[in-house]
Amino acid sequence: MLDKLIEKGTNKLSLYSSSVIITFATISVVVSSVPLVYVLITLFGVEYTTTILIISIAAPALMVPPTIAIIIRLSKHLQYFQDELEKEVEDNKKKDILLFEQARFVLMGEMMANISHQWKQPLNTISLSVVGARMANKNDTVKYFDIMEDNVSYLASTIDDFMSFFDKKTHVEIRDLEDIISEIRSIIQVQIENRGIVLEIEVDSSYGDIKITSSISQVLLNLLNNAKDSFNDTIDAKKINLKFISMKDGLEIVCCDNGIGIKPEIRDKIFDPYFTTKNKNQGTGIGLYVSKQIIQKNFCGDISLRLGQTCFCINIPYSDKCILKNKE
């Protein structure tokens, strides 16, 4: 209530010039100081003289104008700094939005490569089935049509997963964790397998099943793509392990790989925007930065790199964006 009154009074005063405000304030203080001084003098039993009257008028008349002028100048400076701060905050918001969009476009390029890998085998199978159907007799053509139908269904399902991932509306949708894991597998599994990497995904539902906002998909894909690119030809038994653990207070996600690892001297920089150890044509350096922003701003959680190993650990507290379902 008091804040509203102050704000209302400030808005009204801003309509007048500094000289008007100073004059009005000085007259008001002078007029009120004369009876106030008289009352105080009377209470203390002191004789009220002409000198006291003059002082009660002159003192506020001399002191109020410079005091009010200083206050007005300070308020203008504070308003300027407030405006600059709001402008800076707004600029940072715009930069974050651009970074998020840029990160999504980078992922889009990588996902398009995944589509081409995933579609090659079904398309080859359909092509062979067409040839087989042409050469077979009428009784055998049915099985070839069944093969084609199954593969067309798989292609449709795959493209639905990709379209769902890049639809902004679905990123605020709450979904079962298992559905998100299935979508992630559909998008990236084939490309990981083509590089000879084993992807292990574990779900520990000790405290119950999880429903979570779909924006976690972007974080998981960033981590898996980075893990995929961390392997070279000298590494045998390439493996990525992605684990989800429902805890008492929230969801823990751990993504580990046995790739070449991250050098100790750059560990503090990996979440900085545009920092990357990849070639320019392989990465932009915004994936981990955007992932951290999503975890912190969307889920009020945190993401960190465990010391001594290449393991990213994400902790997300339960909220309206990460829900622990009651066990039946």
Disulfide bonds with the S-S distance in Angstrom:
Cys256-Cys311 1.86
